């Protein structure tokens, strides 16, 4: 990615993006984390900060991965990885779990994405129009149901193509849903004007970020 | 005396017809009624519609049922996952029909069927290709899509404990789709890890009351983990 992340730019790795998101999650929030970079966010929220993680498969109070040898085969997250339960946690069935999601009870959902558009559209479940067997899972419910939808993603594809765009080219997961995007290069808010850059990594200037982005960027007002 | 326990798999599976809509509890492997799925394989019903979150893995259980060409159609939210090789092969060969449903819409369609609700408006999938061709309505300034109830002829459920009335509890995240599947079929068949004397399950902890359950088969297979079960 010569155009987007030369050595002088302190681009974040996956854990760096997750840690940056974790800083913005206050105590008391109920949070659902999608698969990929979002799952890593939980590792960066200190245990003493009481954030309650929800998983679509009916777990409230998801805790860290179990130690090897202490895996409980009955307790998994939505990514089907073994997890633990924090004190105060609860199990619920699937209809209640999605009542939590769709009913606007979650303070935050963090999802990964292939593309995010300047109007808040998100595409994260299917890569092509002919790919009819793509797995949607709970992404469409999460994207419309949580109080806030943040996206964690690389700013560009591996080939350097922008993933923050004017309009999504992949099939949508939800329209107008994304509030913030955290990438390896920047943190951006989606406003009626479009993408507003709130932070950039060290060594990167606004024009460089603009060149890696497929939509117009704005400074905060 | 009411006694929903059955003594054999054959008795549990009796009467399941070709062309049935079969609801399967479970999320991935957890909470999946594996023994009952094997029982259905042995029972022989074909031309089935299966409703489940996933489309099976490896060559056992649901994947085996599909491999034997017994499933005409599958309704699920997440067909493609690690090891869903049988589904992938059948789907690319055009030998299985697929209906993709967002996971929350899937759960609510099943819940609605069990609750006597014919259809409902949901905000999920509005503006996406999964809402194409469906009725939409603006209510209080927001657009919703109409989704219909999804009922089963048969539900296969995995419980943790059961009594002869068919009262059930579940274990940890193995609860998932099981309680709603139990409400939404004409015939609900349960496999349970443990049986318990009627009256011994505290009424406050029963998750699925026996009114939703027709048959219970005792299939103990779980190893006790260090954490133990809900009764440990």
Interface residues (C-beta under 8 A of the other chain):
Chain A: X55 X56 X57 X58 X59 X70 X72 X73 X74 X75 X76 X78 X80 X85 X91 X92 X93 X94 X95 X97 X98 X101 X102 X121 X132 X133 X134 X135 X136 X137 X138 X139 X140 X141 X144 X145 X171 X172 X173 X174 X175 X176
Chain B: X27 X28 X29 X30 X53 X77 X78 X79 X80 X81 X88 X91 X98 X100 X101 X102 X103 X104 X105 X107 X108 X110 X111 X122 X123 X124 X125 X126 X127 X128 X129 X130 X170 X171 X172 X173 X174 X175 X176 X177 X178 X179 X180 X207 X222 X225 X226 X227
